[in-house]
Amino acid sequence: MGESKRRKEALGEDYGKESRILPWLPFTKTQASQFVAITTKGAWIGIGLMVTAWFTVRFIGPAFGWWEVY
């Protein structure tokens, strides 16, 4: 009997399913890594938008006379 057959008998219905992060948490390890990737990308997009807004308000706005810089 091969190792895979023993593992299949030992795991039963759970054979071939992805493992969870924690047994009581309904998220798999793949879903967790996708969540981290998406939130990291979103954070960088937010940082870029914040820098763009700051640059606009700080430098471009006063150049057009929208705000006075003291």
N, CA, C and O atoms as a Maestro MAE file, in Angstrom:
{
 s_m_m2io_version
 :::
 2.0.0
}

f_m_ct {
 s_m_title
 :::
 protein
 m_atom[280] {
  # First column is atom index #
  i_m_mmod_type
  r_m_x_coord
  r_m_y_coord
  r_m_z_coord
  i_m_residue_number
  s_m_chain_name
  s_m_pdb_residue_name
  s_m_pdb_atom_name
  i_m_atomic_number
  :::
  1 25 0.850 -1.176 0.000 1 A "MET " " N  " 7
  2 3 0.000 0.000 0.000 1 A "MET " " CA " 6
  3 2 0.894 1.238 0.000 1 A "MET " " C  " 6
  4 15 1.837 1.332 0.786 1 A "MET " " O  " 8
  5 25 0.593 2.177 -0.880 2 A "GLY " " N  " 7
  6 3 1.395 3.383 -0.985 2 A "GLY " " CA " 6
  7 2 1.027 4.421 0.064 2 A "GLY " " C  " 6
  8 15 -0.017 4.352 0.712 2 A "GLY " " O  " 8
  9 25 1.919 5.375 0.201 3 A "GLU " " N  " 7
  10 3 1.720 6.442 1.190 3 A "GLU " " CA " 6
  11 2 0.466 7.254 0.893 3 A "GLU " " C  " 6
  12 15 -0.243 7.654 1.816 3 A "GLU " " O  " 8
  13 25 0.184 7.501 -0.378 4 A "SER " " N  " 7
  14 3 -0.992 8.315 -0.712 4 A "SER " " CA " 6
  15 2 -2.283 7.587 -0.341 4 A "SER " " C  " 6
  16 15 -3.250 8.222 0.079 4 A "SER " " O  " 8
  17 25 -2.308 6.280 -0.489 5 A "LYS " " N  " 7
  18 3 -3.508 5.528 -0.103 5 A "LYS " " CA " 6
  19 2 -3.701 5.559 1.407 5 A "LYS " " C  " 6
  20 15 -4.824 5.689 1.894 5 A "LYS " " O  " 8
  21 25 -2.592 5.439 2.152 6 A "ARG " " N  " 7
  22 3 -2.698 5.529 3.620 6 A "ARG " " CA " 6
  23 2 -3.209 6.902 4.044 6 A "ARG " " C  " 6
  24 15 -4.061 7.017 4.925 6 A "ARG " " O  " 8
  25 25 -2.668 7.954 3.396 7 A "ARG " " N  " 7
  26 3 -3.098 9.302 3.725 7 A "ARG " " CA " 6
  27 2 -4.568 9.489 3.387 7 A "ARG " " C  " 6
  28 15 -5.303 10.124 4.143 7 A "ARG " " O  " 8
  29 25 -5.000 8.943 2.264 8 A "LYS " " N  " 7
  30 3 -6.399 9.061 1.845 8 A "LYS " " CA " 6
  31 2 -7.314 8.364 2.840 8 A "LYS " " C  " 6
  32 15 -8.381 8.882 3.168 8 A "LYS " " O  " 8
  33 25 -6.911 7.201 3.320 9 A "GLU " " N  " 7
  34 3 -7.727 6.493 4.311 9 A "GLU " " CA " 6
  35 2 -7.749 7.236 5.638 9 A "GLU " " C  " 6
  36 15 -8.780 7.276 6.308 9 A "GLU " " O  " 8
  37 25 -6.630 7.818 6.022 10 A "ALA " " N  " 7
  38 3 -6.554 8.526 7.302 10 A "ALA " " CA " 6
  39 2 -7.378 9.812 7.291 10 A "ALA " " C  " 6
  40 15 -8.040 10.136 8.276 10 A "ALA " " O  " 8
  41 25 -7.337 10.547 6.168 11 A "LEU " " N  " 7
  42 3 -8.045 11.830 6.104 11 A "LEU " " CA " 6
  43 2 -9.521 11.669 5.765 11 A "LEU " " C  " 6
  44 15 -10.327 12.523 6.134 11 A "LEU " " O  " 8
  45 25 -9.885 10.625 5.092 12 A "GLY " " N  " 7
  46 3 -11.293 10.410 4.748 12 A "GLY " " CA " 6
  47 2 -11.813 11.455 3.788 12 A "GLY " " C  " 6
  48 15 -11.264 11.634 2.701 12 A "GLY " " O  " 8
  49 25 -12.885 12.157 4.186 13 A "GLU " " N  " 7
  50 3 -13.506 13.163 3.316 13 A "GLU " " CA " 6
  51 2 -12.631 14.396 3.107 13 A "GLU " " C  " 6
  52 15 -12.794 15.103 2.112 13 A "GLU " " O  " 8
  53 25 -11.713 14.663 4.022 14 A "ASP " " N  " 7
  54 3 -10.868 15.847 3.914 14 A "ASP " " CA " 6
  55 2 -9.705 15.665 2.943 14 A "ASP " " C  " 6
  56 15 -8.934 16.602 2.735 14 A "ASP " " O  " 8
  57 25 -9.561 14.489 2.348 15 A "TYR " " N  " 7
  58 3 -8.455 14.233 1.428 15 A "TYR " " CA " 6
  59 2 -8.602 15.091 0.171 15 A "TYR " " C  " 6
  60 15 -9.650 15.092 -0.475 15 A "TYR " " O  " 8
  61 25 -7.545 15.812 -0.164 16 A "GLY " " N  " 7
  62 3 -7.543 16.650 -1.358 16 A "GLY " " CA " 6
  63 2 -8.051 18.059 -1.135 16 A "GLY " " C  " 6
  64 15 -7.975 18.886 -2.044 16 A "GLY " " O  " 8
  65 25 -8.563 18.356 0.040 17 A "LYS " " N  " 7
  66 3 -9.042 19.704 0.344 17 A "LYS " " CA " 6
  67 2 -7.893 20.546 0.890 17 A "LYS " " C  " 6
  68 15 -6.954 20.029 1.495 17 A "LYS " " O  " 8
  69 25 -7.992 21.845 0.663 18 A "GLU " " N  " 7
  70 3 -6.970 22.745 1.190 18 A "GLU " " CA " 6
  71 2 -7.072 22.830 2.700 18 A "GLU " " C  " 6
  72 15 -8.156 22.727 3.275 18 A "GLU " " O  " 8
  73 25 -5.925 23.018 3.330 19 A "SER " " N  " 7
  74 3 -5.935 23.151 4.787 19 A "SER " " CA " 6
  75 2 -6.321 24.581 5.165 19 A "SER " " C  " 6
  76 15 -6.096 25.526 4.409 19 A "SER " " O  " 8
  77 25 -6.898 24.708 6.339 20 A "ARG " " N  " 7
  78 3 -7.322 26.020 6.821 20 A "ARG " " CA " 6
  79 2 -6.210 26.651 7.648 20 A "ARG " " C  " 6
  80 15 -5.282 25.974 8.091 20 A "ARG " " O  " 8
  81 25 -6.322 27.966 7.848 21 A "ILE " " N  " 7
  82 3 -5.344 28.668 8.674 21 A "ILE " " CA " 6
  83 2 -5.441 28.148 10.098 21 A "ILE " " C  " 6
  84 15 -4.447 27.732 10.694 21 A "ILE " " O  " 8
  85 25 -6.627 28.178 10.619 22 A "LEU " " N  " 7
  86 3 -6.935 27.618 11.933 22 A "LEU " " CA " 6
  87 2 -8.155 26.724 11.767 22 A "LEU " " C  " 6
  88 15 -9.001 27.006 10.918 22 A "LEU " " O  " 8
  89 25 -8.271 25.671 12.538 23 A "PRO " " N  " 7
  90 3 -9.393 24.742 12.337 23 A "PRO " " CA " 6
  91 2 -10.774 25.397 12.464 23 A "PRO " " C  " 6
  92 15 -11.717 24.987 11.788 23 A "PRO " " O  " 8
  93 25 -10.896 26.397 13.315 24 A "TRP " " N  " 7
  94 3 -12.198 27.027 13.545 24 A "TRP " " CA " 6
  95 2 -12.428 28.240 12.644 24 A "TRP " " C  " 6
  96 15 -13.505 28.833 12.692 24 A "TRP " " O  " 8
  97 25 -11.448 28.623 11.825 25 A "LEU " " N  " 7
  98 3 -11.567 29.773 10.934 25 A "LEU " " CA " 6
  99 2 -11.856 29.276 9.517 25 A "LEU " " C  " 6
  100 15 -11.104 28.454 8.993 25 A "LEU " " O  " 8
  101 25 -12.932 29.759 8.885 26 A "PRO " " N  " 7
  102 3 -13.330 29.200 7.586 26 A "PRO " " CA " 6
  103 2 -12.564 29.755 6.385 26 A "PRO " " C  " 6
  104 15 -13.149 29.909 5.313 26 A "PRO " " O  " 8
  105 25 -11.271 30.059 6.535 27 A "PHE " " N  " 7
  106 3 -10.472 30.583 5.433 27 A "PHE " " CA " 6
  107 2 -9.288 29.666 5.180 27 A "PHE " " C  " 6
  108 15 -8.629 29.204 6.112 27 A "PHE " " O  " 8
  109 25 -9.030 29.411 3.904 28 A "THR " " N  " 7
  110 3 -7.905 28.558 3.548 28 A "THR " " CA " 6
  111 2 -6.634 29.414 3.436 28 A "THR " " C  " 6
  112 15 -6.692 30.644 3.436 28 A "THR " " O  " 8
  113 25 -5.512 28.743 3.345 29 A "LYS " " N  " 7
  114 3 -4.241 29.451 3.246 29 A "LYS " " CA " 6
  115 2 -4.145 30.225 1.932 29 A "LYS " " C  " 6
  116 15 -3.545 31.299 1.900 29 A "LYS " " O  " 8
  117 25 -4.718 29.709 0.863 30 A "THR " " N  " 7
  118 3 -4.715 30.422 -0.413 30 A "THR " " CA " 6
  119 2 -5.543 31.696 -0.320 30 A "THR " " C  " 6
  120 15 -5.131 32.738 -0.830 30 A "THR " " O  " 8
  121 25 -6.701 31.628 0.319 31 A "GLN " " N  " 7
  122 3 -7.544 32.812 0.484 31 A "GLN " " CA " 6
  123 2 -6.835 33.862 1.332 31 A "GLN " " C  " 6
  124 15 -6.956 35.059 1.069 31 A "GLN " " O  " 8
  125 25 -6.102 33.423 2.341 32 A "ALA " " N  " 7
  126 3 -5.379 34.365 3.195 32 A "ALA " " CA " 6
  127 2 -4.286 35.079 2.411 32 A "ALA " " C  " 6
  128 15 -4.106 36.286 2.567 32 A "ALA " " O  " 8
  129 25 -3.558 34.355 1.576 33 A "SER " " N  " 7
  130 3 -2.501 34.999 0.797 33 A "SER " " CA " 6
  131 2 -3.091 35.936 -0.260 33 A "SER " " C  " 6
  132 15 -2.496 36.973 -0.553 33 A "SER " " O  " 8
  133 25 -4.245 35.593 -0.835 34 A "GLN " " N  " 7
  134 3 -4.912 36.492 -1.781 34 A "GLN " " CA " 6
  135 2 -5.363 37.765 -1.077 34 A "GLN " " C  " 6
  136 15 -5.248 38.855 -1.639 34 A "GLN " " O  " 8
  137 25 -5.871 37.642 0.139 35 A "PHE " " N  " 7
  138 3 -6.304 38.803 0.913 35 A "PHE " " CA " 6
  139 2 -5.123 39.734 1.184 35 A "PHE " " C  " 6
  140 15 -5.244 40.951 1.045 35 A "PHE " " O  " 8
  141 25 -3.998 39.171 1.565 36 A "VAL " " N  " 7
  142 3 -2.813 39.982 1.828 36 A "VAL " " CA " 6
  143 2 -2.356 40.686 0.561 36 A "VAL " " C  " 6
  144 15 -1.992 41.861 0.606 36 A "VAL " " O  " 8
  145 25 -2.370 39.989 -0.569 37 A "ALA " " N  " 7
  146 3 -1.943 40.594 -1.840 37 A "ALA " " CA " 6
  147 2 -2.864 41.741 -2.238 37 A "ALA " " C  " 6
  148 15 -2.388 42.795 -2.661 37 A "ALA " " O  " 8
  149 25 -4.160 41.552 -2.111 38 A "ILE " " N  " 7
  150 3 -5.127 42.590 -2.503 38 A "ILE " " CA " 6
  151 2 -5.027 43.805 -1.586 38 A "ILE " " C  " 6
  152 15 -5.033 44.940 -2.063 38 A "ILE " " O  " 8
  153 25 -4.933 43.581 -0.274 39 A "THR " " N  " 7
  154 3 -4.861 44.716 0.647 39 A "THR " " CA " 6
  155 2 -3.538 45.462 0.519 39 A "THR " " C  " 6
  156 15 -3.494 46.677 0.709 39 A "THR " " O  " 8
  157 25 -2.455 44.746 0.198 40 A "THR " " N  " 7
  158 3 -1.170 45.417 -0.014 40 A "THR " " CA " 6
  159 2 -1.235 46.302 -1.248 40 A "THR " " C  " 6
  160 15 -0.763 47.439 -1.228 40 A "THR " " O  " 8
  161 25 -1.815 45.787 -2.314 41 A "LYS " " N  " 7
  162 3 -1.961 46.586 -3.534 41 A "LYS " " CA " 6
  163 2 -2.856 47.802 -3.272 41 A "LYS " " C  " 6
  164 15 -2.557 48.903 -3.735 41 A "LYS " " O  " 8
  165 25 -3.935 47.608 -2.540 42 A "GLY " " N  " 7
  166 3 -4.823 48.721 -2.202 42 A "GLY " " CA " 6
  167 2 -4.136 49.772 -1.351 42 A "GLY " " C  " 6
  168 15 -4.375 50.967 -1.523 42 A "GLY " " O  " 8
  169 25 -3.280 49.335 -0.431 43 A "ALA " " N  " 7
  170 3 -2.547 50.285 0.405 43 A "ALA " " CA " 6
  171 2 -1.598 51.131 -0.445 43 A "ALA " " C  " 6
  172 15 -1.505 52.341 -0.241 43 A "ALA " " O  " 8
  173 25 -0.897 50.514 -1.387 44 A "TRP " " N  " 7
  174 3 0.011 51.269 -2.247 44 A "TRP " " CA " 6
  175 2 -0.745 52.231 -3.143 44 A "TRP " " C  " 6
  176 15 -0.271 53.336 -3.405 44 A "TRP " " O  " 8
  177 25 -1.910 51.827 -3.614 45 A "ILE " " N  " 7
  178 3 -2.733 52.742 -4.424 45 A "ILE " " CA " 6
  179 2 -3.167 53.933 -3.574 45 A "ILE " " C  " 6
  180 15 -3.132 55.071 -4.040 45 A "ILE " " O  " 8
  181 25 -3.572 53.681 -2.342 46 A "GLY " " N  " 7
  182 3 -3.967 54.763 -1.438 46 A "GLY " " CA " 6
  183 2 -2.820 55.704 -1.137 46 A "GLY " " C  " 6
  184 15 -3.013 56.919 -1.086 46 A "GLY " " O  " 8
  185 25 -1.619 55.160 -0.935 47 A "ILE " " N  " 7
  186 3 -0.454 56.005 -0.692 47 A "ILE " " CA " 6
  187 2 -0.169 56.878 -1.913 47 A "ILE " " C  " 6
  188 15 0.129 58.065 -1.780 47 A "ILE " " O  " 8
  189 25 -0.262 56.287 -3.091 48 A "GLY " " N  " 7
  190 3 -0.044 57.057 -4.317 48 A "GLY " " CA " 6
  191 2 -1.052 58.178 -4.483 48 A "GLY " " C  " 6
  192 15 -0.687 59.291 -4.862 48 A "GLY " " O  " 8
  193 25 -2.316 57.896 -4.203 49 A "LEU " " N  " 7
  194 3 -3.349 58.933 -4.294 49 A "LEU " " CA " 6
  195 2 -3.122 60.039 -3.268 49 A "LEU " " C  " 6
  196 15 -3.334 61.215 -3.564 49 A "LEU " " O  " 8
  197 25 -2.692 59.667 -2.067 50 A "MET " " N  " 7
  198 3 -2.438 60.660 -1.030 50 A "MET " " CA " 6
  199 2 -1.264 61.564 -1.423 50 A "MET " " C  " 6
  200 15 -1.328 62.776 -1.220 50 A "MET " " O  " 8
  201 25 -0.201 60.989 -1.981 51 A "VAL " " N  " 7
  202 3 0.942 61.787 -2.412 51 A "VAL " " CA " 6
  203 2 0.535 62.713 -3.561 51 A "VAL " " C  " 6
  204 15 0.954 63.869 -3.604 51 A "VAL " " O  " 8
  205 25 -0.269 62.215 -4.478 52 A "THR " " N  " 7
  206 3 -0.743 63.040 -5.597 52 A "THR " " CA " 6
  207 2 -1.587 64.199 -5.091 52 A "THR " " C  " 6
  208 15 -1.420 65.330 -5.546 52 A "THR " " O  " 8
  209 25 -2.487 63.934 -4.159 53 A "ALA " " N  " 7
  210 3 -3.324 65.001 -3.603 53 A "ALA " " CA " 6
  211 2 -2.469 66.023 -2.862 53 A "ALA " " C  " 6
  212 15 -2.680 67.228 -2.998 53 A "ALA " " O  " 8
  213 25 -1.499 65.541 -2.073 54 A "TRP " " N  " 7
  214 3 -0.628 66.457 -1.344 54 A "TRP " " CA " 6
  215 2 0.164 67.332 -2.311 54 A "TRP " " C  " 6
  216 15 0.260 68.544 -2.116 54 A "TRP " " O  " 8
  217 25 0.729 66.724 -3.350 55 A "PHE " " N  " 7
  218 3 1.502 67.476 -4.336 55 A "PHE " " CA " 6
  219 2 0.638 68.532 -5.011 55 A "PHE " " C  " 6
  220 15 1.080 69.660 -5.229 55 A "PHE " " O  " 8
  221 25 -0.594 68.162 -5.339 56 A "THR " " N  " 7
  222 3 -1.512 69.106 -5.992 56 A "THR " " CA " 6
  223 2 -1.827 70.280 -5.077 56 A "THR " " C  " 6
  224 15 -1.759 71.435 -5.497 56 A "THR " " O  " 8
  225 25 -2.167 69.991 -3.846 57 A "VAL " " N  " 7
  226 3 -2.543 71.060 -2.912 57 A "VAL " " CA " 6
  227 2 -1.331 71.916 -2.556 57 A "VAL " " C  " 6
  228 15 -1.448 73.135 -2.434 57 A "VAL " " O  " 8
  229 25 -0.174 71.289 -2.389 58 A "ARG " " N  " 7
  230 3 1.004 72.011 -1.908 58 A "ARG " " CA " 6
  231 2 1.693 72.826 -2.994 58 A "ARG " " C  " 6
  232 15 2.147 73.938 -2.725 58 A "ARG " " O  " 8
  233 25 1.782 72.302 -4.214 59 A "PHE " " N  " 7
  234 3 2.575 72.969 -5.246 59 A "PHE " " CA " 6
  235 2 1.753 73.493 -6.419 59 A "PHE " " C  " 6
  236 15 1.924 74.644 -6.820 59 A "PHE " " O  " 8
  237 25 0.888 72.692 -6.962 60 A "ILE " " N  " 7
  238 3 0.150 73.088 -8.164 60 A "ILE " " CA " 6
  239 2 -0.924 74.115 -7.821 60 A "ILE " " C  " 6
  240 15 -1.104 75.084 -8.559 60 A "ILE " " O  " 8
  241 25 -1.638 73.923 -6.717 61 A "GLY " " N  " 7
  242 3 -2.678 74.864 -6.317 61 A "GLY " " CA " 6
  243 2 -2.175 76.282 -6.147 61 A "GLY " " C  " 6
  244 15 -2.739 77.203 -6.738 61 A "GLY " " O  " 8
  245 25 -1.131 76.488 -5.357 62 A "PRO " " N  " 7
  246 3 -0.607 77.857 -5.199 62 A "PRO " " CA " 6
  247 2 -0.084 78.463 -6.504 62 A "PRO " " C  " 6
  248 15 -0.123 79.681 -6.678 62 A "PRO " " O  " 8
  249 25 0.395 77.636 -7.406 63 A "ALA " " N  " 7
  250 3 0.880 78.164 -8.680 63 A "ALA " " CA " 6
  251 2 -0.245 78.788 -9.493 63 A "ALA " " C  " 6
  252 15 -0.010 79.714 -10.269 63 A "ALA " " O  " 8
  253 25 -1.440 78.298 -9.325 64 A "PHE " " N  " 7
  254 3 -2.598 78.864 -10.022 64 A "PHE " " CA " 6
  255 2 -3.327 79.892 -9.172 64 A "PHE " " C  " 6
  256 15 -4.340 80.440 -9.607 64 A "PHE " " O  " 8
  257 25 -2.834 80.163 -7.971 65 A "GLY " " N  " 7
  258 3 -3.430 81.170 -7.111 65 A "GLY " " CA " 6
  259 2 -4.642 80.684 -6.343 65 A "GLY " " C  " 6
  260 15 -5.442 81.501 -5.887 65 A "GLY " " O  " 8
  261 25 -4.803 79.374 -6.186 66 A "TRP " " N  " 7
  262 3 -5.962 78.861 -5.454 66 A "TRP " " CA " 6
  263 2 -5.796 79.068 -3.948 66 A "TRP " " C  " 6
  264 15 -6.758 79.385 -3.248 66 A "TRP " " O  " 8
  265 25 -4.592 78.892 -3.465 67 A "TRP " " N  " 7
  266 3 -4.314 79.084 -2.033 67 A "TRP " " CA " 6
  267 2 -3.050 79.905 -1.902 67 A "TRP " " C  " 6
  268 15 -2.157 79.842 -2.746 67 A "TRP " " O  " 8
  269 25 -2.991 80.672 -0.834 68 A "GLU " " N  " 7
  270 3 -1.752 81.408 -0.568 68 A "GLU " " CA " 6
  271 2 -0.862 80.562 0.317 68 A "GLU " " C  " 6
  272 15 -1.330 79.881 1.229 68 A "GLU " " O  " 8
  273 25 0.423 80.615 0.035 69 A "VAL " " N  " 7
  274 3 1.397 79.876 0.833 69 A "VAL " " CA " 6
  275 2 2.139 80.863 1.695 69 A "VAL " " C  " 6
  276 15 2.702 81.834 1.189 69 A "VAL " " O  " 8
  277 25 2.147 80.628 2.989 70 A "TYR " " N  " 7
  278 3 2.846 81.535 3.904 70 A "TYR " " CA " 6
  279 2 4.098 80.890 4.408 70 A "TYR " " C  " 6
  280 15 4.831 81.492 5.193 70 A "TYR " " O  " 8
  :::
 }
 m_bond[279] {
  # First column is bond index #
  i_m_from
  i_m_to
  i_m_order
  :::
  1 1 2 1
  2 2 3 1
  3 3 4 2
  4 3 5 1
  5 5 6 1
  6 6 7 1
  7 7 8 2
  8 7 9 1
  9 9 10 1
  10 10 11 1
  11 11 12 2
  12 11 13 1
  13 13 14 1
  14 14 15 1
  15 15 16 2
  16 15 17 1
  17 17 18 1
  18 18 19 1
  19 19 20 2
  20 19 21 1
  21 21 22 1
  22 22 23 1
  23 23 24 2
  24 23 25 1
  25 25 26 1
  26 26 27 1
  27 27 28 2
  28 27 29 1
  29 29 30 1
  30 30 31 1
  31 31 32 2
  32 31 33 1
  33 33 34 1
  34 34 35 1
  35 35 36 2
  36 35 37 1
  37 37 38 1
  38 38 39 1
  39 39 40 2
  40 39 41 1
  41 41 42 1
  42 42 43 1
  43 43 44 2
  44 43 45 1
  45 45 46 1
  46 46 47 1
  47 47 48 2
  48 47 49 1
  49 49 50 1
  50 50 51 1
  51 51 52 2
  52 51 53 1
  53 53 54 1
  54 54 55 1
  55 55 56 2
  56 55 57 1
  57 57 58 1
  58 58 59 1
  59 59 60 2
  60 59 61 1
  61 61 62 1
  62 62 63 1
  63 63 64 2
  64 63 65 1
  65 65 66 1
  66 66 67 1
  67 67 68 2
  68 67 69 1
  69 69 70 1
  70 70 71 1
  71 71 72 2
  72 71 73 1
  73 73 74 1
  74 74 75 1
  75 75 76 2
  76 75 77 1
  77 77 78 1
  78 78 79 1
  79 79 80 2
  80 79 81 1
  81 81 82 1
  82 82 83 1
  83 83 84 2
  84 83 85 1
  85 85 86 1
  86 86 87 1
  87 87 88 2
  88 87 89 1
  89 89 90 1
  90 90 91 1
  91 91 92 2
  92 91 93 1
  93 93 94 1
  94 94 95 1
  95 95 96 2
  96 95 97 1
  97 97 98 1
  98 98 99 1
  99 99 100 2
  100 99 101 1
  101 101 102 1
  102 102 103 1
  103 103 104 2
  104 103 105 1
  105 105 106 1
  106 106 107 1
  107 107 108 2
  108 107 109 1
  109 109 110 1
  110 110 111 1
  111 111 112 2
  112 111 113 1
  113 113 114 1
  114 114 115 1
  115 115 116 2
  116 115 117 1
  117 117 118 1
  118 118 119 1
  119 119 120 2
  120 119 121 1
  121 121 122 1
  122 122 123 1
  123 123 124 2
  124 123 125 1
  125 125 126 1
  126 126 127 1
  127 127 128 2
  128 127 129 1
  129 129 130 1
  130 130 131 1
  131 131 132 2
  132 131 133 1
  133 133 134 1
  134 134 135 1
  135 135 136 2
  136 135 137 1
  137 137 138 1
  138 138 139 1
  139 139 140 2
  140 139 141 1
  141 141 142 1
  142 142 143 1
  143 143 144 2
  144 143 145 1
  145 145 146 1
  146 146 147 1
  147 147 148 2
  148 147 149 1
  149 149 150 1
  150 150 151 1
  151 151 152 2
  152 151 153 1
  153 153 154 1
  154 154 155 1
  155 155 156 2
  156 155 157 1
  157 157 158 1
  158 158 159 1
  159 159 160 2
  160 159 161 1
  161 161 162 1
  162 162 163 1
  163 163 164 2
  164 163 165 1
  165 165 166 1
  166 166 167 1
  167 167 168 2
  168 167 169 1
  169 169 170 1
  170 170 171 1
  171 171 172 2
  172 171 173 1
  173 173 174 1
  174 174 175 1
  175 175 176 2
  176 175 177 1
  177 177 178 1
  178 178 179 1
  179 179 180 2
  180 179 181 1
  181 181 182 1
  182 182 183 1
  183 183 184 2
  184 183 185 1
  185 185 186 1
  186 186 187 1
  187 187 188 2
  188 187 189 1
  189 189 190 1
  190 190 191 1
  191 191 192 2
  192 191 193 1
  193 193 194 1
  194 194 195 1
  195 195 196 2
  196 195 197 1
  197 197 198 1
  198 198 199 1
  199 199 200 2
  200 199 201 1
  201 201 202 1
  202 202 203 1
  203 203 204 2
  204 203 205 1
  205 205 206 1
  206 206 207 1
  207 207 208 2
  208 207 209 1
  209 209 210 1
  210 210 211 1
  211 211 212 2
  212 211 213 1
  213 213 214 1
  214 214 215 1
  215 215 216 2
  216 215 217 1
  217 217 218 1
  218 218 219 1
  219 219 220 2
  220 219 221 1
  221 221 222 1
  222 222 223 1
  223 223 224 2
  224 223 225 1
  225 225 226 1
  226 226 227 1
  227 227 228 2
  228 227 229 1
  229 229 230 1
  230 230 231 1
  231 231 232 2
  232 231 233 1
  233 233 234 1
  234 234 235 1
  235 235 236 2
  236 235 237 1
  237 237 238 1
  238 238 239 1
  239 239 240 2
  240 239 241 1
  241 241 242 1
  242 242 243 1
  243 243 244 2
  244 243 245 1
  245 245 246 1
  246 246 247 1
  247 247 248 2
  248 247 249 1
  249 249 250 1
  250 250 251 1
  251 251 252 2
  252 251 253 1
  253 253 254 1
  254 254 255 1
  255 255 256 2
  256 255 257 1
  257 257 258 1
  258 258 259 1
  259 259 260 2
  260 259 261 1
  261 261 262 1
  262 262 263 1
  263 263 264 2
  264 263 265 1
  265 265 266 1
  266 266 267 1
  267 267 268 2
  268 267 269 1
  269 269 270 1
  270 270 271 1
  271 271 272 2
  272 271 273 1
  273 273 274 1
  274 274 275 1
  275 275 276 2
  276 275 277 1
  277 277 278 1
  278 278 279 1
  279 279 280 2
  :::
 }
}
